[in-house]
């Protein structure tokens, strides 16, 4: 999941490795370490008892996509486009009502494998400095080993499916030995989390051998921290199951809580970590098709602001309550508190300019319902904020301006946890003014077997904003150097400008696809700049090839990666597409379609 959540900022990561930004607030790391030696050793009143842990941690917030940001196999705070962690930002989080900050941390590129797995001292100092910011703000703080366990990130090494588990475990133990030593004078308001979303990168039931490796990592983590002495003998420790998935943790799939024999607290000091992004269609999938959830979402449908197909078909309120209920009965009721280490849903207010405020209210309702349901069962919810605001972002704050961007969500979460009330976000009122365009557009897209093509309008390389969109691109070796060059196949396009309900046609003509060495079509589609929420009606899609109309069997009406209307007719890579049998076009292809309720996307 994490890689999907990073996609909104991946373009920033592509700019290259940003310089590690230093202190932006608070004391220096050296001063911080010196001053805390006397102040962080807890008095008895600072020890957080098992009976108090949920209320003490309260509503939590993730400082995401920052200290775990990695590019070119090196962690750097600003690599994914966020500013460095600051005291001012953490003060704002505390003032908003959050009690706990989860600070994801990666160590990729900061561990010297050739010298006993020594961690870069400056990086450990920076982590300590950031922990100091949290203490200064009166916040509890969770630090972990984050992206090091991802198969999908170059440099990931904490891999349950890795070939040399002995080496992985030795490196993992060495890492936690150094982290533990660095923070052993800090009281229980600092929590260690063993790892994050560790699995083999495949979405299937956990293989037994790999789950055993994960359980082994958790045991090494607990044993290593406890053996380091100081406050670590009774520190709260957080451990996950397979990919922090609730089902794979509560079910009979192989998860085992580690033993905690050397805990000096006289009561349990282990916490369970899970994440919750259900239903993914609503929470994280970057399209506008599903943008309603729960009872509040049904209200939108009843009001005519959405249709039934805008509601996810799983992961409703009842299923949420059932899953959280299993966490309570299996863990909380048995002395193992649970932290929802990540949850949230992306911003889909762009699905309908006319109903953007209602969609935002539904988003507040979802987050309040998750947080309130968790709190009512003694579970601690920690919202995932990746620092990205706007379309498909998880952000609640502007980290540059140090201000709230989603106050209604923050209020819903904080109130829901304080009152242990799942419906604390039901009364959110949001007014969003969205500027609508006066006209919209549709474009034909095509790709032949030899990759003569016109890509979708949203394509970053060959789309509307490139210099190639009015060209039917053909690859040819024009200068004899053995490399294919982009040439213009000589066709012309007829696109559609849409300003009202009606039937529209887009086409490509003037090129003989049958004359190619391997004639045939891979793809044929209509792309648009029309935000498609399901309120707009699409009907009567027909295709004409060289003047002959072709019957279509249920063309796919969906969205592209930008959330815009997309009509798919031919796609040899998708078995669900109509893929009609047609003669290879010798001159022209056109697609016609009828649109209704266009006014929902246009300025009045």
C-alpha positions in Angstrom: 0.0 0.0 0.0 2.7 2.4 0.9 4.0 2.7 -2.6 0.5 3.7 -3.8 0.3 6.3 -1.1 3.7 7.8 -2.3 2.5 8.2 -5.9 1.3 11.7 -5.4 4.8 12.8 -4.5 6.9 10.6 -6.7 7.5 13.3 -9.3 9.3 15.2 -6.7 11.5 12.2 -5.9 12.5 12.0 -9.5 14.2 15.3 -9.3 17.1 13.6 -7.6 18.5 13.4 -4.1 17.8 16.5 -2.2 20.3 17.7 0.4 19.5 16.6 3.9 18.0 19.6 5.6 19.2 20.5 9.0 17.5 21.9 12.1 14.5 24.2 11.4 13.5 24.8 15.0 14.3 23.8 18.6 17.7 23.2 20.0 20.7 21.7 18.2 21.1 17.9 18.4 24.1 18.3 20.7 22.3 20.6 23.0 19.3 18.4 22.8 21.1 15.3 23.9 22.9 17.1 26.8 19.8 18.8 28.1 17.6 15.7 28.0 20.1 13.6 30.0 18.6 15.2 33.1 15.0 15.7 32.1 14.0 12.6 30.2 14.4 10.0 33.0 10.8 9.6 34.1 9.5 10.0 37.6 7.0 7.3 38.6 4.2 9.6 37.5 5.6 9.5 33.9 5.3 5.7 33.6 2.4 5.0 31.3 0.4 2.2 32.7 -1.4 -0.4 30.7 -4.7 0.9 31.9 -3.8 4.4 30.7 -2.0 3.9 27.4 -5.0 4.4 25.0 -6.1 7.7 26.6 -2.5 8.9 26.9 -1.7 8.3 23.2 -5.1 9.6 22.2 -5.5 10.8 18.6 -2.3 10.3 16.5 -0.9 11.8 13.4 1.8 10.5 11.0 4.6 12.8 9.9 4.7 10.8 6.6 6.8 10.9 3.5 9.6 12.7 5.3 12.2 10.9 7.4 11.5 7.7 5.5 11.8 9.4 2.0 14.3 7.5 -0.1 15.8 8.2 -3.6 18.9 6.7 -5.2 19.1 4.2 -2.3 19.6 7.0 0.2 17.2 8.4 2.8 16.7 12.2 2.8 14.0 14.2 4.5 13.2 16.3 1.5 13.5 13.7 -1.2 9.8 13.4 -1.8 9.0 17.1 -1.9 8.2 17.8 1.8 10.1 20.3 3.9 12.3 18.9 6.7 10.7 18.2 10.1 10.3 21.4 12.1 9.5 22.3 15.7 6.8 24.7 14.4 5.0 22.0 12.5 4.9 19.7 15.5 3.7 22.6 17.7 0.8 23.0 15.2 0.0 19.3 15.4 -0.2 19.5 19.2 -2.3 22.6 19.1 -4.7 20.9 16.7 -5.4 18.3 19.5 -3.3 15.4 18.5 -1.5 13.7 21.3 0.9 11.3 19.4 3.1 11.6 16.4 4.3 8.6 14.5 7.6 9.5 12.8 8.3 7.0 10.1 12.1 6.6 9.7 14.2 4.7 7.1 17.9 3.8 7.4 18.5 3.0 3.7 22.0 4.3 2.8 22.8 5.1 6.4 24.0 1.7 7.5 27.7 0.7 6.9 27.4 -3.1 6.1 31.2 -3.4 5.9 31.8 -2.0 9.4 29.5 -4.0 11.8 26.4 -2.4 10.4 27.2 1.0 12.0 24.5 3.6 11.6 25.5 7.0 10.4 25.9 9.1 13.6 24.6 12.3 12.0 21.4 10.5 11.0 20.9 9.2 14.6 21.5 12.7 15.9 18.9 14.1 13.5 16.3 11.4 14.6 17.1 12.4 18.3 16.6 16.1 17.4 13.2 15.3 15.9 12.2 13.3 18.9 13.2 16.3 21.0 10.9 18.5 19.0 8.0 16.1 19.8 8.9 16.2 23.5 9.1 20.0 23.4 5.5 20.0 22.0 4.2 17.7 24.7 3.6 14.9 22.2 4.2 11.2 22.5 6.3 9.9 19.6 6.7 6.6 17.7 9.8 5.9 15.7 10.3 2.8 13.6 12.3 1.1 10.8 10.1 2.0 7.9 10.9 1.5 4.2 13.8 -0.8 4.8 11.4 -3.7 4.6 10.0 -2.9 1.2 10.6 -5.2 -1.8 9.5 -2.2 -4.0 12.2 0.3 -2.9 15.8 -0.1 -4.2 18.0 -0.7 -1.1 15.3 -2.5 0.9 16.9 -5.2 3.0 14.6 -6.3 5.8 13.0 -8.8 3.5 11.1 -11.8 4.8 11.7 -13.4 1.4 15.4 -12.6 1.4 17.8 -15.4 0.7 20.2 -14.8 3.6 18.1 -14.5 6.7 21.1 -14.9 9.1 22.6 -11.7 7.6 19.3 -9.9 7.6 18.7 -10.7 11.3 22.3 -9.7 12.3 21.9 -6.4 10.5 18.5 -5.8 12.1 19.8 -6.6 15.6 22.7 -4.3 15.1 20.4 -1.5 14.0 18.1 -1.8 17.0 21.0 -2.1 19.3 22.2 1.3 18.2 18.7 2.9 18.3 18.1 1.5 21.7 21.4 2.8 23.1 20.7 6.3 21.6 17.4 6.6 23.4 17.7 4.5 26.6 17.4 7.7 28.7 14.1 8.8 27.2 10.9 8.0 29.1 7.9 6.0 27.9 6.5 8.9 25.8 8.9 7.5 23.2 7.6 4.3 21.7 9.7 2.0 19.4 8.0 0.3 16.5 9.8 -2.7 15.1 9.1 -2.3 11.3 6.4 -1.2 8.8 4.3 -3.1 6.3 6.8 -5.9 6.0 5.7 -8.8 3.6 7.1 -10.4 0.5 5.5 -7.8 -1.9 2.9 -10.2 -3.2 -0.8 -9.8 -2.3 -1.6 -13.4 -1.3 -2.0 -15.4 1.8 1.3 -15.3 3.8 3.6 -18.2 3.1 4.4 -19.9 6.4 8.2 -19.6 6.1 8.0 -15.9 5.4 5.6 -15.3 8.3 8.0 -17.1 10.6 10.8 -14.8 9.5 8.6 -11.8 10.4 7.9 -13.2 13.8 11.6 -13.7 14.3 12.3 -10.1 13.5 9.8 -9.0 16.1 11.4 -11.2 18.7 14.8 -9.9 17.9 13.5 -6.4 18.3 12.0 -7.0 21.7 15.0 -8.9 23.1 17.4 -6.3 21.7 15.6 -3.3 23.2 15.1 -4.9 26.6 18.8 -5.9 26.8 20.0 -2.4 26.3 18.9 -1.3 29.8 17.8 2.1 31.0 14.3 3.1 30.3 14.2 0.5 27.5 13.5 -2.2 30.1 9.9 -1.0 30.4 9.4 1.0 27.2 6.3 0.4 25.2 7.1 -1.6 22.1 5.0 -1.8 19.0 5.0 -4.9 16.7 3.0 -5.7 13.4 1.8 -8.8 11.7 2.0 -9.5 8.0 1.8 -6.2 6.0 0.1 -4.8 9.1 -3.1 -6.4 7.7 -5.8 -6.9 10.2 -7.1 -10.2 8.7 -3.7 -11.7 8.4 -3.0 -10.7 12.0 -6.2 -11.8 13.7 -6.7 -14.9 11.5 -5.0 -18.2 11.6 -2.2 -17.3 9.2 0.9 -17.6 11.5 1.2 -14.4 13.5 2.7 -14.8 17.0 3.2 -12.0 19.5 6.8 -12.0 20.7 7.7 -13.0 24.2 8.7 -10.1 26.6 10.5 -12.0 29.4 12.8 -9.1 30.3 10.2 -6.4 30.7 10.6 -4.8 34.1 7.3 -3.0 34.2 5.4 -5.8 36.0 2.6 -5.7 33.4 2.4 -5.9 29.6 4.4 -3.4 27.6 3.8 -4.7 24.0 1.4 -3.0 21.5 0.1 -4.5 18.3 0.3 -2.4 15.0 -2.2 -2.7 12.2 -3.2 -0.4 9.3 -6.6 0.3 7.9 -7.4 1.6 4.4 -10.7 -0.2 3.7 -12.2 0.0 1.2 -9.2 0.8 -0.9 -11.4 2.0 -3.7 -12.5 4.8 -1.5 -9.4 5.3 0.6 -6.5 5.1 -1.8 -7.4 4.2 -5.3 -6.6 7.3 -7.4 -9.7 7.6 -9.5 -13.0 9.4 -9.0 -15.4 6.5 -9.4 -15.8 5.7 -5.7 -16.1 8.8 -3.5 -18.8 8.0 -1.0 -18.8 5.9 2.1 -21.0 4.8 4.9 -24.3 6.3 6.1 -23.1 9.8 5.1 -22.3 8.5 1.6 -25.8 7.1 1.3 -27.1 10.5 2.1 -25.2 11.9 -0.9 -26.8 9.2 -3.1 -30.3 10.0 -1.7 -29.8 13.7 -2.4 -28.8 13.0 -6.0 -25.2 14.2 -5.4 -23.8 10.7 -6.2 -25.0 7.4 -7.7 -24.9 3.9 -6.3 -21.8 3.1 -8.4 -19.9 5.8 -6.5 -20.2 3.7 -3.3 -17.6 0.9 -2.7 -19.1 -2.5 -2.5 -17.2 -3.6 0.5 -15.6 -2.2 3.6 -18.7 -0.5 5.0 -19.3 0.6 8.6 -20.4 -2.9 9.7 -17.3 -4.5 8.3 -15.1 -1.9 10.0 -16.8 -2.6 13.3 -16.4 -6.4 12.9 -12.7 -6.1 12.2 -12.0 -3.7 15.0 -14.1 -6.0 17.2 -11.8 -8.9 16.5 -8.8 -6.7 17.4 -10.5 -5.9 20.7 -11.4 -9.4 21.6 -8.2 -11.1 20.6 -5.7 -8.4 21.8 -7.1 -5.4 23.8 -9.2 -7.6 26.1 -6.1 -9.7 26.7 -3.8 -6.9 27.8 -2.3 -6.1 24.4 -3.3 -2.6 23.3 -3.7 -2.0 19.5 -2.5 1.0 17.5 -4.1 1.6 14.0 -0.7 3.0 12.9 -2.1 4.3 9.6 -5.5 5.0 8.3 -7.1 7.7 6.1 -8.6 8.5 2.7 -7.4 10.6 -0.1 -9.0 13.9 -1.3 -11.6 13.2 -4.0 -13.4 16.5 -3.9 -12.4 16.9 -7.6 -14.9 14.2 -8.5 -17.7 16.7 -8.7 -17.2 20.5 -8.6 -20.9 20.9 -7.8 -20.7 18.6 -4.8 -17.1 19.1 -3.6 -18.2 20.3 -0.2 -20.4 17.2 0.4 -17.6 14.9 -0.7 -15.3 16.6 1.8 -17.9 16.2 4.5 -18.1 12.5 3.7 -14.3 12.3 4.0 -14.4 13.9 7.5 -17.2 11.4 8.4 -15.1 8.4 7.3 -12.0 9.5 9.3 -14.1 10.3 12.4 -15.9 7.0 12.2 -12.6 5.1 12.0 -11.1 7.1 14.8 -14.2 7.0 17.0 -14.8 3.3 16.5 -11.2 2.5 17.4 -11.3 4.7 20.5 -14.6 3.2 21.7 -12.8 -0.2 21.7 -9.6 1.0 23.4 -7.7 1.1 20.1 -5.4 4.0 19.3 -5.9 5.6 15.8 -3.0 7.4 14.0 -3.9 9.2 10.8 -1.7 8.9 7.7 -0.6 12.3 6.5 1.8 12.2 3.5 2.2 16.0 3.4 0.4 16.2 0.0 -2.7 18.4 -0.2 -5.2 18.7 -3.1 -6.2 16.0 -5.6 -5.7 12.5 -4.1 -3.6 13.8 -1.2 -3.8 12.6 2.4 -2.6 15.9 3.9 -4.3 17.7 6.8 -1.7 20.5 7.1 0.3 22.7 4.8 3.8 22.0 6.1 5.3 25.0 4.4 2.8 27.5 5.8 2.3 25.6 9.0 -1.5 25.7 8.9 -4.4 23.4 8.7 -5.9 22.5 5.3 -8.6 20.1 6.4 -9.9 21.5 9.8 -13.1 19.5 9.5 -11.2 16.2 9.3 -9.0 17.2 12.2 -12.0 18.2 14.3 -13.8 15.0 13.5 -10.8 12.8 14.5 -9.9 14.6 17.7 -13.5 14.9 18.8 -14.3 11.3 17.9 -11.3 10.0 20.0 -12.0 12.3 22.9 -15.7 11.3 23.0 -15.2 7.8 21.8 -17.9 8.6 19.3 -17.8 7.2 15.8 -20.2 9.8 14.4 -18.3 12.8 15.6 -17.7 13.8 12.0 -21.3 13.5 10.9 -22.0 17.2 11.4 -19.0 18.6 9.4 -19.9 21.4 7.1 -17.6 22.3 4.3 -18.0 24.9 1.6 -15.7 24.5 -1.3 -15.7 26.9 -4.3 -14.4 25.0 -7.3 -13.8 26.9 -10.6 -15.5 24.9 -13.4 -14.3 25.2 -17.0 -16.6 26.6 -19.7 -15.8 23.8 -22.1 -14.3 20.3 -22.0 -12.7 18.0 -24.6 -12.5 14.5 -25.9 -9.7 12.9 -27.9 -9.3 9.7 -29.8 -6.4 7.4 -28.8 -4.9 4.5 -30.8 -2.0 2.1 -30.8 -1.1 -0.4 -33.5 0.8 -3.7 -33.2 4.0 -1.9 -34.3 3.3 0.9 -31.9 2.2 3.6 -34.2 0.2 5.6 -31.7 -1.5 8.5 -30.1 -1.5 8.3 -26.3 -4.1 9.5 -23.8 -4.3 13.3 -23.2 -3.1 12.9 -19.6 0.1 11.0 -20.7 3.1 12.8 -19.3 5.4 12.0 -22.2 3.2 12.1 -25.3 0.0 13.6 -24.0 -1.8 17.0 -24.4 1.0 19.0 -22.7 3.7 17.5 -24.9 4.8 18.5 -28.4 3.6 15.2 -29.8 -0.2 15.1 -29.2 -1.2 16.3 -32.7 1.1 13.7 -34.2 0.3 10.1 -35.1 3.7 8.9 -33.8 5.6 6.3 -35.8 9.0 4.8 -34.9 11.5 4.7 -37.8 15.3 4.7 -38.2 15.5 7.8 -40.2 19.2 8.5 -40.0 20.5 4.9 -40.4 22.1 4.8 -36.9 20.2 1.7 -35.9 18.0 3.5 -33.5 14.3 4.3 -33.9 13.3 7.9 -34.2 9.9 9.6 -33.7 8.3 10.5 -37.1 4.9 11.8 -38.0 2.8 9.1 -39.7 0.8 11.9 -41.5 -2.6 11.3 -40.1 -5.0 14.0 -38.8 -7.2 14.0 -35.7 -10.7 15.3 -35.2 -11.3 15.9 -31.5 -14.5 17.1 -29.7 -15.2 20.3 -27.8 -18.0 19.6 -25.2 -20.1 22.4 -23.9 -23.6 20.8 -23.5 -25.4 17.5 -23.6 -25.3 15.8 -27.0 -23.6 13.3 -29.2 -19.9 13.8 -30.1 -17.5 12.1 -32.4 -13.7 11.8 -32.4 -11.6 10.3 -35.2 -8.2 9.7 -36.8 -7.9 9.6 -40.6 -5.4 9.7 -43.4 -3.3 6.7 -42.4 -3.3 3.0 -43.6 -2.8 0.8 -40.6 -3.2 -2.3 -42.8 0.1 -1.4 -44.6 2.2 -2.0 -41.5 4.5 -5.0 -41.3 2.3 -6.5 -38.5 -1.2 -4.9 -39.1 -3.7 -4.6 -36.2 -4.7 -2.6 -33.2 -3.5 -3.0 -29.6 -5.6 -0.2 -28.3 -8.4 2.1 -29.3 -10.0 4.5 -26.8 -11.4 8.0 -26.0 -9.5 10.1 -23.5 -10.9 13.3 -22.1 -10.3 16.2 -19.7 -13.7 15.6 -18.1 -13.7 14.8 -14.4 -15.8 11.7 -14.2 -17.7 11.0 -11.0 -20.6 9.0 -12.3 -23.0 11.9 -12.3 -22.4 12.4 -16.0 -24.2 9.9 -18.2 -22.4 8.1 -21.1 -24.5 6.2 -23.7 -24.7 5.0 -27.3 -21.0 4.4 -27.9 -20.4 3.3 -31.5 -17.3 2.8 -33.7 -16.9 3.3 -37.4 -14.0 1.8 -39.4 -13.5 3.0 -43.0 -17.1 4.1 -43.1 -18.5 0.8 -41.7 -20.2 1.0 -38.3 -19.2 -1.7 -35.8 -21.5 -2.9 -33.0 -19.9 -2.7 -29.6 -20.6 -5.0 -26.7 -20.4 -3.0 -23.5 -17.4 -0.6 -23.9 -15.6 0.1 -20.7 -16.6 3.5 -19.2 -14.0 4.3 -16.6 -11.4 6.9 -15.5 -7.8 7.5 -16.4 -5.0 8.0 -13.8 -6.1 11.7 -13.5 -9.7 10.8 -12.7 -11.0 11.8 -16.2 -13.6 10.0 -18.3 -12.0 7.2 -20.3 -13.9 5.0 -22.9 -12.1 1.8 -23.7 -13.0 -0.2 -26.9 -9.9 -2.1 -27.9 -7.2 -3.2 -25.4 -5.4 -6.5 -26.1 -3.9 -6.2 -22.6 -7.3 -6.2 -21.0 -9.6 -9.3 -21.4 -12.5 -7.3 -20.1 -12.4 -4.8 -23.0 -14.9 -5.4 -25.9 -12.1 -6.0 -28.4 -14.5 -6.4 -31.4 -13.3 -8.2 -34.5 -12.7 -5.6 -37.1 -10.9 -5.2 -40.4 -7.6 -3.3 -40.0 -8.4 0.4 -40.9 -7.0 1.6 -44.2 -8.0 5.2 -43.8 -10.2 6.2 -40.8 -11.5 5.3 -37.4 -14.1 7.2 -35.5 -15.9 6.8 -32.2 -19.2 8.4 -31.3 -20.8 8.7 -27.9 -23.6 10.6 -26.2 -23.1 12.6 -23.0 -25.8 13.6 -20.5 -25.7 15.9 -17.4 -22.6 17.7 -18.8 -23.6 20.7 -16.7 -22.3 18.9 -13.6 -18.8 19.5 -14.8 -19.2 22.8 -16.5 -19.5 26.4 -15.3 -23.1 27.6 -15.5 
